[in-house]
């Protein structure tokens, strides 16, 4: 008679281990065009009401909402980057445009004398919006590069 093998680990797992490198959030942070274009409508649906509430209640976070809205609008505009020739020029223009918009909005927030929020809230909002801008630039760069490599028809 053979002895039974006793193992401490079960033969099956209830949930597979979450691999962050393969998750949707990682691909969005990394600027992957497929993930960002799929999540663009959700970003717009969340950013519009948040932007309205933040502006209405005079809360911090307007820079972050503007950047999320800009990223979602860019993704919705560049959805056909794999088939439509010439969208790399639009991606380059959007990159320059939204970096300038970020700089002007940040300057306006810093120079606003009537701002009742604390400087810490401005720093946190600027840091979050900068990370969204970094994702936005990665997305536009990858979209422009992939679109530029399309074969000529």
Helices and strands as residue ranges (DSSP letters): G 20-22, H 24-29, H 33-57, H 62-77, H 87-111, H 119-148
